[in-house]
Amino acid sequence: MTARFLRGTAAATLAGATALTAAACTNPGSAGASGGPKDSAVVGIAYEPETLSPLLGYGKDGNSKIFDGLLAFDADMKLKPALATALPAVADGGLTYTYKLRDGVTFSDGAPFTAEDVVFTYRTILDPKTNNASRTELDALKSVEAVGDDTVVFHLKYPYAPFAERTVHAIAPEHVAAKQDVNTGAFTTRPIGTGPYVLTGWSKGEKLSFKANPTYWNGAPAVKKFTMAIIKDDDVRATRLRAGDLDGAVLPPNLAAGFKGDKAKKTWQAKTYDYRTVTLPTHNEVAGDTDVRRALDLAVDRRAMVDKILEGAGKPAYGPVPTDSPWFAEGTERRHDLAGAQKILDQAGWKPGPDGVRAKNGVRASFPLWYLSGDKLRQDHALAYVSDAKKAGIDIKAQAGTWEVIEPRMKTDAVLAGGGAPGDPDFDQYLLLQSGLAGDGFNNMAWYDNKTVDRALDEGRRTNDLAKRRAAYDTVQRELVKNPGYTFLTHIDHLYVVDDDWTGPSTQTEPHDHGLASGPWWNVETWKPKNPGDTKK
């Protein structure tokens, strides 16, 4: 789980959203006064990235629109060739991965794509001077070399089963990015890539605008203009979608339900690894107490959250791995057991006071819980958690704030956080739980410290043996029962409402980072208007 997964970033102000509304035509999917065919789309998302540079983490999970990786994920999350001509040839017991590159690919500025661009991208990410919070995801990579212009060879330190999935990472152009400061240069906000779209503008907090890349190696997109409107507030996104200012938007369940009777729109429900969790900081004398953590794990009513907050669009979460994943450790489900929670606290010496709030050795069982302002799902989860904890005698005070307010407090204050990455258990669990990453941005936000978990995480990523990997991640999940560190609440299905006048939209199994690279527009470059000759009124 990276900073991008948990944070998203600071989102739009209402003034910015209003300005974009004024700038948009009544229906931004139209061709305007020319009356031509529909060839543009505007979608509303909740967050924007901090950077558009692959060297700093953008596009690390593929599907970045501006860039391509060596490989890509299809609709079923199976790997397929992208800038490479085929899946890699793996040799030396899983220590060498060789990729043949596609011929004739150019960057959007016309420069040729070569193996040197791949080498430059990965070497720069691994450079400690590069501010890439996801560098540990490439810990297995020892070196990368170009063999001519059309072959790249990766050498690993140890067999790392999901390495091929790491090569969906977006590739940056050496001839542009190498001439700038990697952390602050113009490339971070004005990138050049090989992808289906070219960035035409980025108004921070308002929108990202794209135009189709006419020389895209896989064919020029039919959607010629594509805009992502950054709209923090759920209600504002729904209002603008209803008004025709948006062609699609990500919405929470209660707002998506309001479009159920609209025959001109279609609701998409994407299965995800996206979870909501409460961090229980090790450095907080209450939240860091193992008995308090175990009690909260039982006191929380996850099923009620799924039914009432998500309106059934999700499932209870007992850890980062969804219960329907083949990696889920059977038997680690925690039932809602208020009496059991109270018993744990009683036996541990946390005794109820006159006001019902427990205390131990003069310490009151109370701590703050922060959630992101404007995020109704987080707010609802936070308030439900507070209510459940109160029944057990734990006083939690929910507070809203921006990430700028929350981040400095994460070492001692609880946070209603989000995370989740499909593909491989290493992708999310290592960054979430590895003790050495505590305090590293938004990695291990709870400062979780469990040496058994650390060893299991290392074992899981350092072998290709499936049985050994299963045993390692089974250990991680069972340790989280003994000492949670986080209270996992729900896994959330993402809901999107989109104008039903396109062929091509679909959904993938999504990570936490929904909106920019996910949603039914994950494959917008393949969309076609249902009635090409019609005009959009």
N, C-alpha and C positions, 0 to 999 in steps of 0.2 A: 504494500500500500504506500503510495507516494504522496508527497504534498498535494499534487494535483488531484489525486483520488479523494483525499479528505477535505480539501479546502475549496476546490473549484477556483475561487478567487473573489475579491471584492466585486459585487455585481452592480447593476445599473442603478442610478438614482432615478427618482420619479421624473425629475426634470429632463433627464436624458431620454427616458422612454417617451415622454410627451413630445420632445423635439423630433424623434424618429417617426412618431405617429403623424405629425404635421407634414413631414417630408414625404411620407408614403402616399401613393394614390389610394383611392378607396379600396381597390383590390390590387395589391402589389404584384400579383401573378399575371397581371395583364400586360399587353404589349403597348399600352398607352393609346394615344390618339390615332396612331397609325392603323389600328384595327387589325394588326397581324395576328398570327397564331400564338397561342400561349407558349412562352419559352422562358419564363422566369418564375422564381418561387421565393417566398420569404417565410422563415420559420422562427418561432419564438423559443429560446432556450433560457435556462436560469443562470448559467455561469459562463464566464469567458476564461480563456487560458491566461497565464501570466506571461507566456512567451509563445512565439510561433517557430522557435528554432529547435530542430531535432537534436542539436548538440546539448540543449538544456532540458530535454525530456519530452518536448512536443512530438506527437506521433510515435511514441515508443511502443504503443499497442496496435499500430497500424491505422489504416482508415483515416488519414489526416486531410484528404482532399487536395492539399497543395503538393504533397510528397507521395512517394511510393517506398515500400520496403523491398527487400529481395523476394520476400514471400508475402502473402496476404491471407486473410481468413475469408472463406466463402460463407454463404448464408447459414450453413450448418456448423460453422466454426472449425472447418477442416482446412488445413493448409493447402494453398495453391500457389503456383509460380506468379510472380509479378515482375520485378526487374530481373529476376533470374529466369532462366528458360525451363527449369525443372526443380523439383525438390533436391536438397543437397545429397551428395554422395558422402556417406559417413564411413570412416575407416579408423584404424589404429585403436580398436576397442572403444570407439566413441570419443576419441580425442581430436579427430580431424574432420572438419566439415568443408566440402568443396562445392562452390557454386559457379555454374556457367551463366554468364550474363547475356541479356537480350541485346541484340544488335540494333543499331539505328535509333536508340532512344536519345532524346535531347532534353535539356532543361528548358524551361519556358523562355529563357533569354536566347535560345538557339545553340548554346554550347553543348557538346556531346557528353553523355553520361559514360563514365568508364569505371574500371575497377578501382582506380585511385580515389574516386569519390567515396566508395564504400570503406576503403582503408582509412581515409581521412576522418570519416564520420565516427567510426568505432574507436580509433586511436584518440580522438579529441574527447570523446565521452569518458574514456578511461583516464585521461589526464587529470590529476588532482586539482589543477588550477581551474578546471571547468566546473561551474556551479550546477552540477547535475545531481539532483537528489536521488536519482534512480541508478546511480553508478553501481551499487551493490548487486543490482539485478544481473550485471555482467561479470560478477566475481569470478566465474569459471573461465573467462576468456583470458588466455595467456598472450596471444599475439594474432595479428591478422596481416596477410600479405597479398599483394597483387601478383598474378602470374600473367603477364601481358595485359592487354586492355579488357579482356573478356572473361577472366577467371579470378575468383577470390577464394583464399584458403584461410579458414579460421583454425587456430590451434588452441586447445583447451588445457587447463591445468589438471582437470579431473573430469571424468564422465559426468555430464550434466544432461539428464534426460530431456528436459524441455528446451534445449538450446535452439533448435530450429524455430520454435515459436518466438524466440527473442529476435529473430531476423525479419520479423514484420516491421521492425523499427525503421522509421523514415530516414532516407538518405539525403544528406546535405551536399551542395555543390562546393567542391574544394576551391574552385577558381573565384568564388565570391566570398565564402565564409572565412577562408584562411587569411584573407587580407584585412580582417577586422578583429576587434576585441571580441572574443567568443562570448563573453558574458554581457557586454553592453552595446555591441555594434548594431548598426542599422538592420542587419540580417535578422535580429531577434523579433523585429516588428514588420519588416518588409522582406519576407523570404522569397526565394526562387527555388522551385522544385520541378520534378518530372510529372507531377500529379495531374488529374483531370481538370483542376481548377487553378486559376491564378488569382491571388489576392489583389483586389483593386483599392481597398481601403479598410482601415480599422479605426473606428471612433471608440476609444476606450469607454466602457460602460454603456455603449449604445448599440453598436452593430459591427459585424464583419461582413464585407462585401466581396464577392467573387465573380469572375467571369470564366466561361468555359475556355479551356486550353485548346486552341484549334489544331495544335500539332501533337495532341496526346497520343501516345503510342498505341493505346487500346481503342482509339476512335474518339472524335470530338463529341462531348455530351450534347443531348438535345435541349437540356435545361441550360440556356446560355448565360443567365444571370441568377446567382444564388446568394441570398442574404440571410445571415443569422442575426436576429435581433436579440440583444441581451436584455432580458426583462426579469429582474429579480423577483418581483411580486407575482405570486401565483394568480391572484385575482385579476391583475392587470393583463397577464397573458391571456386568460380566458376571455376577458372583455374585448381585447383587440382581435382575438380569433373570431369572436361572434360578430364583430363590426366589419370583418372582411379585411382588416389590416394585415392579417397573417394567413398564410396557406396551411400552416400546421403549428403545433405547439406541444411541448411536454406539459402535462397537467397532473395534479394530485387526483386521487380517485373521486373525491366528492365533486370536483369541478368537471372532470371528464364525463361524469354521469349526466351532466346538464346538456350534453350534446347527443345523447342516446337517440333522440327522436329526429335529429337533423339528417335527412336523407342525402344531403349534399356533402356530408362528411363521414369519414370512417375512423373508428377508434381502433388503435393497435395496442395490444398488450404484449410486452416483451418480457420473457423470463430473464432473470438476472442473478448475479452473485452479490448484488448491492444489499448491504445490510445497514441497519442503524444500531448503534451500540453506545453505551455510556462508559467513558473512561473512568477508571477508579485509580487515581494517581497513587503510586507507591509512597510518595512524599507527603501525602495527606494522612494525618494520624488516625482519621476515621475511615476514609475510603481505602486506605492502604492496609487496614486490618483484615486479615484473612477471614476471620469469622464474620465480619460485616459483609465482606464480599460474597461469601457463601450464602449468607442469609438473604441478601438482595437477589441473588440468583434464583432463590426459591420464591421470594415474595412477589416477584414481577409476574403479571398475568399476560403472557405473550399472546395467547389465543385471543384474548379480549382486544388487544391492540390490532391484531390482524383483522378481526371482525369489525371493530368500530372505527379505527383510524384508517385502515387500508380498504375497508369495505370488501374484504376477501381477496384483494389483489396482492397476495403475498403469502408468506408462511412464517411460523415461529422460527427464530434463530437461536441456536445454542452455541454458536461459534462462527468463525468466518466461512465455514463450509456448509452450504445448504443441505438440508436433510435428504434431498433427492439426488445429490451428487454421489458418484461411485466412491468418492474419497471420504464420505461421511462415516464417522466411527459409530456404529450402532451401539445403543445403550447409553449414549452421552446426552440424551434428551433430559431436560429438567422439568419436572411437573410443577405446576403452580401449587405451592404448599405453604400457606401463611403460617399454619401452626408449626410446621417444621422450621420455618425461618425464625419464629419467635423462640423456639426451643434452643436453636443454635446460639442465639444471642443471650438467652438466660444462662446457659451453661458456660458461656465465655465471660460472664460477669458484666454484661451490658444490661443494667437494670432500669426499668421504667421509672421516670421521675413523676412528680405530681401532675405535670402537663402531658404525660404519656410519652415524652421523648426520653430515650434511654441515655444512660451515662455510665462511664467506667473510669475509675480513678480520677474523678473530677473532670473528665473530658466528655463533653456533650456530643451525642451521636448526630452531628449536623455538618453539612458541607454544601457549597454552592454547586450548581449544575448550569453550565452555559449552553445556549443553543444559538444558532445563526439567525439574526434578525430577518424577518420576512419569509423564512422557510416554515410554512405551516406544518408540514409533516414532522419536522424536527421539534417544533413547538408542541404539537400534539403528543409526540412520543415522550418528550420531557415532562409534560404535565401529568401524563398517565403514570410515568415512573415515579414521580414525586408522590402521587396519590397512593400507589402501591407500597412505597417505602414507609409512608406515614403510618399505615396499618401495622407495620412491624415495629414501629417506634423509632424510626429514623427520620430526622427532619432534614429534607433536602430543599434548597431554595433555588428555584429555576430563575435564570436571568438571561435576557436576550442581549446580543452584542454583535458587532462586526468581527471579522477575523483579526483585525488590527487590535481590538480590545481583548479578544479571547486568547490569542496566541501567547502573549507574555505570561498568562496565568495557568497555562496547561500543566506545568510541573506540579502544582498543588490543587488546582480546581478541576472538578469533573467537567466533561464536555460531551454533549450529544453529538457524536461523530458518525461519519459514514465511511464505508470502504467496500472492497470486494473486487476480485479479478478472476474471471474464468480462465480456463486453459490448463492451469497446473497449480497444485496446492502451494508450491514454493512462491508463486507470484505475489500472493497476498500475505501469507503467514510469516514469511521471513521479515518483511518490513514492519509488520504489525507487532511482532513479539520478541524479536531478537534483542537481548539486553544491551548489546553494544551500540544499537541505534537509538537508544533513549536520548531524547533531547535533540535529535537530528531532524530539525524541521517538524514535519507532521508524521514522521515515522515513529513508531512505538510511543504514541502520545501519552500512554498511561505509565511510562517508565517501568514497564513490566520487567521483572528480573527473576527468572526461573532457570537455573542451570540445566535441569533435565530437559526443558524445552529448547534451550540453546543447543544442546548436543543433538537432540532429535532433528532440529531444523537443519543443522549441518549435515547430518547423516542423510536426510531426505534429499538434499540437493547435490550430494557428492556420489551418487550411485545411479546406475541405469537399471539396477535390479528391482523389478516391480514389487516383489514381495518385501524387500527391505524398505522400499519407499513407503509402502502401505503401513508397515509396522512403525516407521518413524512418525508419520502424520497421525496415526492412531494414538501414539504416545502423547503428541502435542495436545490433541483434543481431550484426552482423559486427564491430563495435567490441568487443563483449564476448568475441569469440574472440581478438582481439589483446591485450586487457588485461581479464581476467575481472572482477576486483573481488569476485566471488562465485563459489563453485563450486556450480553447480546440480546437484542429485542426482537427484531423482525428482519426477514429478507423481503425486499420490496419488488413487485412487478412494476415496470415502468409503463405508464399509459401516455399515449400520444393521440391527438385528434388531428386528422389531416383531410384537406379537401379531396374528395373522391373523384378527381378528374385526371388522375395519372395512372398509367400502368407501370409496374415495376417496384413500388414500395414493398418492403418486407421488414422483418426484424431479425436480429441475431440474439444469442444469449449475451447479455450486456454486463459490463463492469459497473462500478459505482459512477464513473465519470460519464454520465449520460448527457445527451444534448448535442455537444459539438461534433463528436465522431460517431455517435450512436443514434438511435431513433430510426424511424422508417426511412430517413434520408441518408442512412449509412451508405446507400448505393445510389444516390441521386444522379450520379453520372450515367446511370442506365435507364432512368425514367423516360417515358414517352407520354405525350398528351393522349388521352383516350380518343379524342376527336381532333386530329391534327388540323383539320380545316376550320374548326370553330374558332371564334374569337372569345376572349374572356371579357364579360360585361362588367 
